[in-house]
Amino acid sequence: MYTSTWRYARISPRKARLLSDLIRGKSAAEALSILSFSKKRAAIMVAKVLKSAIANADEKGADVSDLYVNASFCDGGPIMKRFMPKDRGKSYAIMKRTSHITVSVAEGAPEKNEPRARNKRGKAAEAS
């Protein structure tokens, strides 16, 4: 497993998570294709982190054509707090959010987790 992280990226984690969730479990080439055709600003940032993870794998001797996105997530970073003056002496807070974008790639095929059979109450059925 080869990981790359962009810490303190100047984008809201909520916006970056949309694209992190989109590429999870896809092959590396397919994930790059998805990100290149996305219109969102976070796509450029997530693509840079993915390319860095692929380069890390290549440096360690992995087969680049056989990579898939093993894990992709975005955590919140520190918030820069700024204030905008308003009427009557008030001021409103402006939260400039940052995020930590992490992408991890691995060799082989992604593992598919089969959903377990459920009974009427929604609990997993016991294996007999």
N, CA, C and O atoms as a GROMACS GRO file, in nm:
protein
  512
    1MET      N    1   0.085  -0.117   0.000
    1MET     CA    2   0.000   0.000   0.000
    1MET      C    3   0.090   0.124   0.000
    1MET      O    4   0.183   0.134   0.081
    2TYR      N    5   0.063   0.217  -0.090
    2TYR     CA    6   0.145   0.336  -0.107
    2TYR      C    7   0.054   0.458  -0.087
    2TYR      O    8  -0.051   0.470  -0.150
    3THR      N    9   0.097   0.547   0.002
    3THR     CA   10   0.011   0.657   0.045
    3THR      C   11   0.074   0.792   0.013
    3THR      O   12   0.196   0.807   0.013
    4SER      N   13  -0.011   0.888  -0.013
    4SER     CA   14   0.032   1.026  -0.032
    4SER      C   15  -0.070   1.118   0.037
    4SER      O   16  -0.190   1.090   0.036
    5THR      N   17  -0.022   1.228   0.095
    5THR     CA   18  -0.109   1.318   0.170
    5THR      C   19  -0.078   1.463   0.135
    5THR      O   20   0.038   1.501   0.121
    6TRP      N   21  -0.181   1.542   0.120
    6TRP     CA   22  -0.166   1.687   0.106
    6TRP      C   23  -0.228   1.746   0.231
    6TRP      O   24  -0.350   1.741   0.250
    7ARG      N   25  -0.144   1.803   0.316
    7ARG     CA   26  -0.192   1.862   0.440
    7ARG      C   27  -0.212   2.012   0.422
    7ARG      O   28  -0.140   2.077   0.345
    8TYR      N   29  -0.310   2.066   0.492
    8TYR     CA   30  -0.344   2.208   0.492
    8TYR      C   31  -0.384   2.258   0.353
    8TYR      O   32  -0.351   2.371   0.317
    9ALA      N   33  -0.454   2.178   0.276
    9ALA     CA   34  -0.504   2.221   0.146
    9ALA      C   35  -0.614   2.325   0.168
    9ALA      O   36  -0.701   2.307   0.254
   10ARG      N   37  -0.609   2.433   0.093
   10ARG     CA   38  -0.704   2.543   0.113
   10ARG      C   39  -0.835   2.517   0.041
   10ARG      O   40  -0.871   2.588  -0.053
   11ILE      N   41  -0.906   2.415   0.088
   11ILE     CA   42  -1.039   2.386   0.039
   11ILE      C   43  -1.116   2.323   0.153
   11ILE      O   44  -1.059   2.257   0.240
   12SER      N   45  -1.245   2.343   0.152
   12SER     CA   46  -1.328   2.287   0.257
   12SER      C   47  -1.330   2.134   0.248
   12SER      O   48  -1.339   2.080   0.138
   13PRO      N   49  -1.322   2.064   0.361
   13PRO     CA   50  -1.324   1.917   0.356
   13PRO      C   51  -1.453   1.862   0.296
   13PRO      O   52  -1.453   1.755   0.235
   14ARG      N   53  -1.562   1.933   0.314
   14ARG     CA   54  -1.690   1.889   0.261
   14ARG      C   55  -1.686   1.883   0.109
   14ARG      O   56  -1.744   1.792   0.049
   15LYS      N   57  -1.619   1.978   0.047
   15LYS     CA   58  -1.609   1.981  -0.099
   15LYS      C   59  -1.511   1.876  -0.150
   15LYS      O   60  -1.535   1.814  -0.254
   16ALA      N   61  -1.402   1.854  -0.078
   16ALA     CA   62  -1.302   1.756  -0.122
   16ALA      C   63  -1.349   1.613  -0.100
   16ALA      O   64  -1.310   1.523  -0.174
   17ARG      N   65  -1.434   1.591   0.002
   17ARG     CA   66  -1.485   1.456   0.029
   17ARG      C   67  -1.570   1.402  -0.085
   17ARG      O   68  -1.573   1.281  -0.108
   18LEU      N   69  -1.639   1.491  -0.157
   18LEU     CA   70  -1.721   1.447  -0.268
   18LEU      C   71  -1.637   1.370  -0.370
   18LEU      O   72  -1.681   1.267  -0.422
   19LEU      N   73  -1.518   1.419  -0.399
   19LEU     CA   74  -1.433   1.355  -0.498
   19LEU      C   75  -1.353   1.240  -0.438
   19LEU      O   76  -1.323   1.143  -0.508
   20SER      N   77  -1.319   1.248  -0.311
   20SER     CA   78  -1.249   1.136  -0.246
   20SER      C   79  -1.337   1.012  -0.246
   20SER      O   80  -1.290   0.901  -0.270
   21ASP      N   81  -1.466   1.032  -0.218
   21ASP     CA   82  -1.559   0.920  -0.216
   21ASP      C   83  -1.583   0.864  -0.356
   21ASP      O   84  -1.611   0.746  -0.373
   22LEU      N   85  -1.571   0.951  -0.455
   22LEU     CA   86  -1.599   0.913  -0.594
   22LEU      C   87  -1.495   0.816  -0.650
   22LEU      O   88  -1.530   0.729  -0.730
   23ILE      N   89  -1.369   0.829  -0.609
   23ILE     CA   90  -1.262   0.747  -0.669
   23ILE      C   91  -1.226   0.624  -0.587
   23ILE      O   92  -1.150   0.539  -0.633
   24ARG      N   93  -1.280   0.612  -0.467
   24ARG     CA   94  -1.243   0.500  -0.380
   24ARG      C   95  -1.283   0.367  -0.443
   24ARG      O   96  -1.398   0.350  -0.484
   25GLY      N   97  -1.189   0.272  -0.452
   25GLY     CA   98  -1.216   0.139  -0.506
   25GLY      C   99  -1.198   0.127  -0.656
   25GLY      O  100  -1.208   0.018  -0.711
   26LYS      N  101  -1.170   0.238  -0.725
   26LYS     CA  102  -1.152   0.235  -0.870
   26LYS      C  103  -1.005   0.207  -0.903
   26LYS      O  104  -0.918   0.222  -0.817
   27SER      N  105  -0.978   0.165  -1.027
   27SER     CA  106  -0.839   0.150  -1.070
   27SER      C  107  -0.778   0.289  -1.078
   27SER      O  108  -0.849   0.389  -1.092
   28ALA      N  109  -0.645   0.297  -1.071
   28ALA     CA  110  -0.578   0.426  -1.068
   28ALA      C  111  -0.602   0.503  -1.197
   28ALA      O  112  -0.624   0.624  -1.194
   29ALA      N  113  -0.598   0.435  -1.311
   29ALA     CA  114  -0.621   0.501  -1.440
   29ALA      C  115  -0.764   0.554  -1.450
   29ALA      O  116  -0.787   0.665  -1.498
   30GLU      N  117  -0.860   0.474  -1.405
   30GLU     CA  118  -1.000   0.516  -1.409
   30GLU      C  119  -1.024   0.634  -1.316
   30GLU      O  120  -1.099   0.726  -1.349
   31ALA      N  121  -0.960   0.632  -1.198
   31ALA     CA  122  -0.975   0.742  -1.103
   31ALA      C  123  -0.918   0.872  -1.160
   31ALA      O  124  -0.979   0.978  -1.145
   32LEU      N  125  -0.803   0.865  -1.226
   32LEU     CA  126  -0.745   0.984  -1.289
   32LEU      C  127  -0.836   1.038  -1.399
   32LEU      O  128  -0.850   1.159  -1.416
   33SER      N  129  -0.897   0.946  -1.474
   33SER     CA  130  -0.988   0.986  -1.580
   33SER      C  131  -1.111   1.056  -1.522
   33SER      O  132  -1.155   1.158  -1.575
   34ILE      N  133  -1.167   1.001  -1.416
   34ILE     CA  134  -1.284   1.062  -1.350
   34ILE      C  135  -1.250   1.202  -1.301
   34ILE      O  136  -1.328   1.295  -1.320
   35LEU      N  137  -1.133   1.216  -1.238
   35LEU     CA  138  -1.094   1.346  -1.183
   35LEU      C  139  -1.064   1.448  -1.292
   35LEU      O  140  -1.089   1.567  -1.275
   36SER      N  141  -1.009   1.402  -1.404
   36SER     CA  142  -0.974   1.497  -1.511
   36SER      C  143  -1.098   1.554  -1.579
   36SER      O  144  -1.094   1.666  -1.631
   37PHE      N  145  -1.210   1.480  -1.579
   37PHE     CA  146  -1.331   1.528  -1.642
   37PHE      C  147  -1.428   1.595  -1.543
   37PHE      O  148  -1.534   1.642  -1.584
   38SER      N  149  -1.393   1.600  -1.417
   38SER     CA  150  -1.478   1.664  -1.317
   38SER      C  151  -1.461   1.815  -1.325
   38SER      O  152  -1.351   1.865  -1.350
   39LYS      N  153  -1.569   1.888  -1.303
   39LYS     CA  154  -1.565   2.033  -1.310
   39LYS      C  155  -1.535   2.097  -1.175
   39LYS      O  156  -1.520   2.219  -1.167
   40LYS      N  157  -1.525   2.019  -1.072
   40LYS     CA  158  -1.505   2.074  -0.938
   40LYS      C  159  -1.358   2.113  -0.916
   40LYS      O  160  -1.268   2.049  -0.970
   41ARG      N  161  -1.337   2.217  -0.836
   41ARG     CA  162  -1.202   2.266  -0.810
   41ARG      C  163  -1.120   2.166  -0.729
   41ARG      O  164  -0.998   2.159  -0.744
   42ALA      N  165  -1.186   2.090  -0.644
   42ALA     CA  166  -1.117   1.992  -0.562
   42ALA      C  167  -1.060   1.877  -0.645
   42ALA      O  168  -0.971   1.806  -0.599
   43ALA      N  169  -1.112   1.858  -0.766
   43ALA     CA  170  -1.064   1.749  -0.851
   43ALA      C  171  -0.916   1.765  -0.883
   43ALA      O  172  -0.844   1.666  -0.891
   44ILE      N  173  -0.872   1.888  -0.902
   44ILE     CA  174  -0.731   1.914  -0.931
   44ILE      C  175  -0.645   1.875  -0.812
   44ILE      O  176  -0.539   1.815  -0.829
   45MET      N  177  -0.690   1.908  -0.693
   45MET     CA  178  -0.614   1.878  -0.572
   45MET      C  179  -0.607   1.728  -0.545
   45MET      O  180  -0.501   1.675  -0.514
   46VAL      N  181  -0.722   1.660  -0.557
   46VAL     CA  182  -0.725   1.515  -0.533
   46VAL      C  183  -0.643   1.442  -0.640
   46VAL      O  184  -0.578   1.342  -0.610
   47ALA      N  185  -0.646   1.492  -0.764
   47ALA     CA  186  -0.568   1.431  -0.872
   47ALA      C  187  -0.418   1.443  -0.845
   47ALA      O  188  -0.342   1.351  -0.874
   48LYS      N  189  -0.375   1.558  -0.790
   48LYS     CA  190  -0.233   1.575  -0.758
   48LYS      C  191  -0.188   1.475  -0.652
   48LYS      O  192  -0.080   1.418  -0.662
   49VAL      N  193  -0.273   1.454  -0.552
   49VAL     CA  194  -0.239   1.359  -0.446
   49VAL      C  195  -0.236   1.217  -0.501
   49VAL      O  196  -0.150   1.137  -0.464
   50LEU      N  197  -0.331   1.184  -0.589
   50LEU     CA  198  -0.335   1.051  -0.652
   50LEU      C  199  -0.212   1.028  -0.737
   50LEU      O  200  -0.153   0.920  -0.732
   51LYS      N  201  -0.172   1.127  -0.816
   51LYS     CA  202  -0.052   1.114  -0.899
   51LYS      C  203   0.072   1.095  -0.813
   51LYS      O  204   0.163   1.020  -0.850
   52SER      N  205   0.076   1.163  -0.700
   52SER     CA  206   0.188   1.148  -0.607
   52SER      C  207   0.192   1.008  -0.548
   52SER      O  208   0.300   0.950  -0.534
   53ALA      N  209   0.076   0.951  -0.514
   53ALA     CA  210   0.070   0.815  -0.460
   53ALA      C  211   0.115   0.714  -0.567
   53ALA      O  212   0.184   0.616  -0.535
   54ILE      N  213   0.075   0.737  -0.692
   54ILE     CA  214   0.117   0.649  -0.802
   54ILE      C  215   0.268   0.658  -0.823
   54ILE      O  216   0.334   0.557  -0.846
   55ALA      N  217   0.323   0.780  -0.814
   55ALA     CA  218   0.468   0.798  -0.828
   55ALA      C  219   0.543   0.731  -0.714
   55ALA      O  220   0.650   0.675  -0.734
   56ASN      N  221   0.487   0.736  -0.592
   56ASN     CA  222   0.548   0.666  -0.478
   56ASN      C  223   0.551   0.516  -0.503
   56ASN      O  224   0.651   0.450  -0.473
   57ALA      N  225   0.443   0.462  -0.558
   57ALA     CA  226   0.436   0.318  -0.587
   57ALA      C  227   0.537   0.282  -0.695
   57ALA      O  228   0.603   0.179  -0.687
   58ASP      N  229   0.549   0.367  -0.797
   58ASP     CA  230   0.643   0.343  -0.905
   58ASP      C  231   0.787   0.345  -0.853
   58ASP      O  232   0.869   0.264  -0.896
   59GLU      N  233   0.816   0.436  -0.762
   59GLU     CA  234   0.949   0.448  -0.704
   59GLU      C  235   0.986   0.324  -0.623
   59GLU      O  236   1.103   0.284  -0.619
   60LYS      N  237   0.887   0.264  -0.560
   60LYS     CA  238   0.911   0.144  -0.479
   60LYS      C  239   0.911   0.016  -0.562
   60LYS      O  240   0.934  -0.093  -0.509
   61GLY      N  241   0.885   0.027  -0.694
   61GLY     CA  242   0.892  -0.090  -0.782
   61GLY      C  243   0.760  -0.160  -0.806
   61GLY      O  244   0.760  -0.276  -0.848
   62ALA      N  245   0.649  -0.096  -0.782
   62ALA     CA  246   0.518  -0.157  -0.805
   62ALA      C  247   0.481  -0.149  -0.953
   62ALA      O  248   0.532  -0.064  -1.026
   63ASP      N  249   0.392  -0.238  -0.995
   63ASP     CA  250   0.340  -0.236  -1.132
   63ASP      C  251   0.231  -0.130  -1.140
   63ASP      O  252   0.123  -0.148  -1.084
   64VAL      N  253   0.259  -0.019  -1.208
   64VAL     CA  254   0.170   0.097  -1.210
   64VAL      C  255   0.037   0.064  -1.279
   64VAL      O  256  -0.066   0.120  -1.243
   65SER      N  257   0.039  -0.025  -1.378
   65SER     CA  258  -0.085  -0.058  -1.451
   65SER      C  259  -0.180  -0.143  -1.367
   65SER      O  260  -0.297  -0.159  -1.404
   66ASP      N  261  -0.133  -0.197  -1.255
   66ASP     CA  262  -0.213  -0.287  -1.172
   66ASP      C  263  -0.260  -0.220  -1.042
   66ASP      O  264  -0.307  -0.289  -0.952
   67LEU      N  265  -0.247  -0.088  -1.032
   67LEU     CA  266  -0.282  -0.019  -0.908
   67LEU      C  267  -0.430   0.017  -0.903
   67LEU      O  268  -0.493   0.043  -1.005
   68TYR      N  269  -0.485   0.018  -0.782
   68TYR     CA  270  -0.621   0.067  -0.759
   68TYR      C  271  -0.621   0.153  -0.634
   68TYR      O  272  -0.532   0.143  -0.550
   69VAL      N  273  -0.722   0.239  -0.621
   69VAL     CA  274  -0.733   0.329  -0.506
   69VAL      C  275  -0.787   0.249  -0.389
   69VAL      O  276  -0.905   0.215  -0.384
   70ASN      N  277  -0.700   0.222  -0.294
   70ASN     CA  278  -0.736   0.140  -0.179
   70ASN      C  279  -0.814   0.222  -0.076
   70ASN      O  280  -0.916   0.178  -0.025
   71ALA      N  281  -0.766   0.342  -0.048
   71ALA     CA  282  -0.832   0.429   0.048
   71ALA      C  283  -0.820   0.573   0.000
   71ALA      O  284  -0.716   0.613  -0.052
   72SER      N  285  -0.925   0.648   0.019
   72SER     CA  286  -0.925   0.789  -0.020
   72SER      C  287  -1.016   0.862   0.076
   72SER      O  288  -1.136   0.835   0.083
   73PHE      N  289  -0.960   0.956   0.151
   73PHE     CA  290  -1.042   1.030   0.246
   73PHE      C  291  -0.988   1.171   0.265
   73PHE      O  292  -0.876   1.202   0.226
   74CYS      N  293  -1.071   1.253   0.325
   74CYS     CA  294  -1.038   1.394   0.347
   74CYS      C  295  -1.079   1.432   0.489
   74CYS      O  296  -1.197   1.425   0.524
   75ASP      N  297  -0.983   1.472   0.568
   75ASP     CA  298  -1.010   1.515   0.705
   75ASP      C  299  -0.999   1.666   0.715
   75ASP      O  300  -0.932   1.730   0.634
   76GLY      N  301  -1.064   1.722   0.813
   76GLY     CA  302  -1.059   1.866   0.833
   76GLY      C  303  -0.928   1.909   0.897
   76GLY      O  304  -0.876   1.840   0.985
   77GLY      N  305  -0.875   2.021   0.852
   77GLY     CA  306  -0.755   2.078   0.910
   77GLY      C  307  -0.790   2.196   0.997
   77GLY      O  308  -0.907   2.215   1.032
   78PRO      N  309  -0.691   2.277   1.033
   78PRO     CA  310  -0.720   2.394   1.115
   78PRO      C  311  -0.802   2.497   1.036
   78PRO      O  312  -0.793   2.505   0.914
   79ILE      N  313  -0.880   2.575   1.108
   79ILE     CA  314  -0.966   2.676   1.046
   79ILE      C  315  -0.906   2.814   1.072
   79ILE      O  316  -0.877   2.850   1.186
   80MET      N  317  -0.889   2.891   0.964
   80MET     CA  318  -0.844   3.029   0.980
   80MET      C  319  -0.968   3.115   1.003
   80MET      O  320  -1.060   3.114   0.921
   81LYS      N  321  -0.970   3.188   1.112
   81LYS     CA  322  -1.087   3.267   1.146
   81LYS      C  323  -1.060   3.414   1.113
   81LYS      O  324  -0.965   3.474   1.164
   82ARG      N  325  -1.144   3.469   1.028
   82ARG     CA  326  -1.134   3.609   0.989
   82ARG      C  327  -1.268   3.677   1.020
   82ARG      O  328  -1.369   3.609   1.033
   83PHE      N  329  -1.268   3.808   1.031
   83PHE     CA  330  -1.390   3.879   1.066
   83PHE      C  331  -1.419   3.988   0.964
   83PHE      O  332  -1.329   4.060   0.922
   84MET      N  333  -1.546   3.999   0.925
   84MET     CA  334  -1.592   4.099   0.830
   84MET      C  335  -1.674   4.204   0.906
   84MET      O  336  -1.773   4.168   0.970
   85PRO      N  337  -1.635   4.329   0.901
   85PRO     CA  338  -1.715   4.431   0.970
   85PRO      C  339  -1.851   4.449   0.904
   85PRO      O  340  -1.863   4.448   0.782
   86LYS      N  341  -1.951   4.464   0.986
   86LYS     CA  342  -2.088   4.483   0.938
   86LYS      C  343  -2.145   4.611   0.997
   86LYS      O  344  -2.076   4.684   1.069
   87ASP      N  345  -2.270   4.638   0.967
   87ASP     CA  346  -2.332   4.760   1.013
   87ASP      C  347  -2.352   4.762   1.165
   87ASP      O  348  -2.355   4.657   1.229
   88ARG      N  349  -2.364   4.883   1.221
   88ARG     CA  350  -2.388   4.907   1.364
   88ARG      C  351  -2.280   4.849   1.453
   88ARG      O  352  -2.307   4.811   1.567
   89GLY      N  353  -2.159   4.842   1.405
   89GLY     CA  354  -2.047   4.796   1.487
   89GLY      C  355  -2.038   4.647   1.506
   89GLY      O  356  -1.960   4.600   1.588
   90LYS      N  357  -2.117   4.571   1.432
   90LYS     CA  358  -2.110   4.425   1.443
   90LYS      C  359  -1.998   4.371   1.355
   90LYS      O  360  -1.945   4.440   1.268
   91SER      N  361  -1.962   4.247   1.380
   91SER     CA  362  -1.868   4.180   1.290
   91SER      C  363  -1.909   4.035   1.279
   91SER      O  364  -1.948   3.973   1.378
   92TYR      N  365  -1.901   3.980   1.158
   92TYR     CA  366  -1.937   3.841   1.133
   92TYR      C  367  -1.811   3.760   1.106
   92TYR      O  368  -1.718   3.807   1.042
   93ALA      N  369  -1.812   3.640   1.156
   93ALA     CA  370  -1.695   3.553   1.140
   93ALA      C  371  -1.695   3.489   1.002
   93ALA      O  372  -1.799   3.450   0.950
   94ILE      N  373  -1.577   3.480   0.944
   94ILE     CA  374  -1.557   3.407   0.818
   94ILE      C  375  -1.462   3.293   0.849
   94ILE      O  376  -1.350   3.315   0.895
   95MET      N  377  -1.507   3.171   0.825
   95MET     CA  378  -1.426   3.053   0.853
   95MET      C  379  -1.359   3.006   0.724
   95MET      O  380  -1.427   2.960   0.632
   96LYS      N  381  -1.228   3.018   0.716
   96LYS     CA  382  -1.154   2.971   0.599
   96LYS      C  383  -1.102   2.832   0.634
   96LYS      O  384  -1.004   2.817   0.707
   97ARG      N  385  -1.169   2.731   0.582
   97ARG     CA  386  -1.140   2.594   0.621
   97ARG      C  387  -1.026   2.535   0.540
   97ARG      O  388  -1.007   2.569   0.423
   98THR      N  389  -0.951   2.445   0.604
   98THR     CA  390  -0.845   2.371   0.536
   98THR      C  391  -0.874   2.222   0.552
   98THR      O  392  -0.954   2.182   0.636
   99SER      N  393  -0.807   2.141   0.472
   99SER     CA  394  -0.830   1.997   0.479
   99SER      C  395  -0.701   1.921   0.455
   99SER      O  396  -0.606   1.973   0.396
  100HIS      N  397  -0.700   1.798   0.501
  100HIS     CA  398  -0.590   1.704   0.480
  100HIS      C  399  -0.642   1.596   0.386
  100HIS      O  400  -0.725   1.514   0.426
  101ILE      N  401  -0.594   1.594   0.262
  101ILE     CA  402  -0.640   1.498   0.161
  101ILE      C  403  -0.541   1.382   0.158
  101ILE      O  404  -0.421   1.402   0.143
  102THR      N  405  -0.592   1.259   0.173
  102THR     CA  406  -0.507   1.140   0.173
  102THR      C  407  -0.559   1.040   0.071
  102THR      O  408  -0.679   1.009   0.069
  103VAL      N  409  -0.469   0.988  -0.013
  103VAL     CA  410  -0.503   0.885  -0.111
  103VAL      C  411  -0.402   0.773  -0.097
  103VAL      O  412  -0.281   0.797  -0.091
  104SER      N  413  -0.451   0.651  -0.094
  104SER     CA  414  -0.366   0.534  -0.081
  104SER      C  415  -0.397   0.438  -0.195
  104SER      O  416  -0.514   0.408  -0.222
  105VAL      N  417  -0.293   0.389  -0.263
  105VAL     CA  418  -0.311   0.294  -0.372
  105VAL      C  419  -0.244   0.162  -0.335
  105VAL      O  420  -0.150   0.158  -0.256
  106ALA      N  421  -0.295   0.054  -0.392
  106ALA     CA  422  -0.240  -0.079  -0.368
  106ALA      C  423  -0.241  -0.158  -0.498
  106ALA      O  424  -0.312  -0.123  -0.592
  107GLU      N  425  -0.161  -0.264  -0.501
  107GLU     CA  426  -0.156  -0.350  -0.620
  107GLU      C  427  -0.262  -0.457  -0.613
  107GLU      O  428  -0.309  -0.493  -0.505
  108GLY      N  429  -0.301  -0.507  -0.729
  108GLY     CA  430  -0.397  -0.616  -0.736
  108GLY      C  431  -0.536  -0.566  -0.766
  108GLY      O  432  -0.555  -0.453  -0.811
  109ALA      N  433  -0.634  -0.652  -0.740
  109ALA     CA  434  -0.774  -0.618  -0.763
  109ALA      C  435  -0.838  -0.577  -0.631
  109ALA      O  436  -0.806  -0.635  -0.527
  110PRO      N  437  -0.929  -0.480  -0.634
  110PRO     CA  438  -0.995  -0.441  -0.509
  110PRO      C  439  -1.082  -0.553  -0.456
  110PRO      O  440  -1.146  -0.627  -0.531
  111GLU      N  441  -1.084  -0.565  -0.322
  111GLU     CA  442  -1.166  -0.669  -0.260
  111GLU      C  443  -1.310  -0.622  -0.258
  111GLU      O  444  -1.339  -0.509  -0.217
  112LYS      N  445  -1.400  -0.707  -0.301
  112LYS     CA  446  -1.543  -0.676  -0.297
  112LYS      C  447  -1.601  -0.738  -0.170
  112LYS      O  448  -1.588  -0.858  -0.148
  113ASN      N  449  -1.663  -0.657  -0.090
  113ASN     CA  450  -1.727  -0.706   0.032
  113ASN      C  451  -1.871  -0.743  -0.003
  113ASN      O  452  -1.952  -0.657  -0.037
  114GLU      N  453  -1.902  -0.872   0.005
  114GLU     CA  454  -2.036  -0.920  -0.024
  114GLU      C  455  -2.129  -0.881   0.091
  114GLU      O  456  -2.096  -0.906   0.207
  115PRO      N  457  -2.244  -0.822   0.061
  115PRO     CA  458  -2.337  -0.790   0.169
  115PRO      C  459  -2.395  -0.918   0.228
  115PRO      O  460  -2.432  -1.011   0.156
  116ARG      N  461  -2.402  -0.921   0.360
  116ARG     CA  462  -2.456  -1.040   0.426
  116ARG      C  463  -2.607  -1.039   0.421
  116ARG      O  464  -2.670  -0.933   0.418
  117ALA      N  465  -2.666  -1.158   0.419
  117ALA     CA  466  -2.812  -1.170   0.414
  117ALA      C  467  -2.870  -1.116   0.544
  117ALA      O  468  -2.813  -1.136   0.651
  118ARG      N  469  -2.982  -1.049   0.536
  118ARG     CA  470  -3.045  -0.988   0.653
  118ARG      C  471  -3.184  -1.049   0.674
  118ARG      O  472  -3.251  -1.088   0.579
  119ASN      N  473  -3.224  -1.058   0.801
  119ASN     CA  474  -3.358  -1.106   0.830
  119ASN      C  475  -3.456  -0.989   0.832
  119ASN      O  476  -3.418  -0.877   0.796
  120LYS      N  477  -3.579  -1.012   0.874
  120LYS     CA  478  -3.682  -0.907   0.869
  120LYS      C  479  -3.650  -0.787   0.957
  120LYS      O  480  -3.691  -0.675   0.927
  121ARG      N  481  -3.577  -0.811   1.066
  121ARG     CA  482  -3.547  -0.702   1.160
  121ARG      C  483  -3.420  -0.627   1.121
  121ARG      O  484  -3.382  -0.532   1.190
  122GLY      N  485  -3.356  -0.666   1.013
  122GLY     CA  486  -3.236  -0.595   0.968
  122GLY      C  487  -3.106  -0.647   1.025
  122GLY      O  488  -2.999  -0.592   0.998
  123LYS      N  489  -3.115  -0.755   1.105
  123LYS     CA  490  -2.994  -0.811   1.162
  123LYS      C  491  -2.935  -0.913   1.066
  123LYS      O  492  -3.007  -0.974   0.986
  124ALA      N  493  -2.803  -0.931   1.073
  124ALA     CA  494  -2.736  -1.026   0.985
  124ALA      C  495  -2.777  -1.169   1.022
  124ALA      O  496  -2.782  -1.206   1.139
  125ALA      N  497  -2.807  -1.247   0.919
  125ALA     CA  498  -2.849  -1.385   0.943
  125ALA      C  499  -2.728  -1.468   0.985
  125ALA      O  500  -2.616  -1.446   0.938
  126GLU      N  501  -2.751  -1.563   1.075
  126GLU     CA  502  -2.641  -1.648   1.123
  126GLU      C  503  -2.613  -1.758   1.022
  126GLU      O  504  -2.704  -1.812   0.960
  127ALA      N  505  -2.484  -1.791   1.008
  127ALA     CA  506  -2.444  -1.897   0.915
  127ALA      C  507  -2.470  -2.032   0.980
  127ALA      O  508  -2.435  -2.052   1.096
  128SER      N  509  -2.531  -2.126   0.908
  128SER     CA  510  -2.559  -2.257   0.965
  128SER      C  511  -2.461  -2.359   0.913
  128SER      O  512  -2.468  -2.476   0.951
   0.00000   0.00000   0.00000
